[in-house]
Amino acid sequence: MMGDVFTQYWYPIITAFHQGKSALPAHLGISADDYYQITELVGLVPIATHDLPQYAALQLRHELIGMRDDELSELTELLTEHLDHHQPYAQQMATVLANASMGSQHLWRDLGMPERPRLSQLFHDYFPTLHALNHHNMRWKRFLYKQLCESGGDYVCRSPSCETCTSYEECFGEER
Ligand code: SF4
């Protein structure tokens, strides 16, 4: 199973979630059935939400994400547009990633990836056109919000060009 999307992505996402090390809400933001199914598929034991170490934080996260419902829908829509539907649990991955994007750290951390290159690889496999669009290697979360911004939202850019923008480091700096 080495090298497949379950080992590469789903396993670390779920492991980090179980350890309270990601910004994902209950059941990773997908349905309870899907969470149980995928968790068993990768060889892990599903954990009931109230038994997770971050239970209290999860309740708070649920409320916070609830207040940003439109943003979550826009992110999910954007990711779905670029999704390779041939990948296993493709729509669920779009939903998980949209939820992780609502966190406050770098996306690879909020998703629970072991390091940033793994997240870039995930984009390559699940969202190939987004991966290709980010040829300037912007920070992933900023990149997603910039896409929303360009399609009429008002999330990121306060400057007409990246070269003159005071947020340059926030968008293109190294994601450590
Ligand atoms: S550097 Fe400034 S203009 Fe460029 S994407 Fe970031 S916020 Fe937008």
Boltz pocket constraint, residues with backbone or C-beta under 6 A from the ligand:
constraints:
  - pocket:
      binder: B
      contacts: [[A, 142], [A, 146], [A, 156], [A, 157], [A, 158], [A, 159], [A, 160], [A, 161], [A, 162], [A, 163], [A, 165], [A, 166], [A, 167], [A, 168], [A, 169], [A, 171]]
      max_distance: 6.0
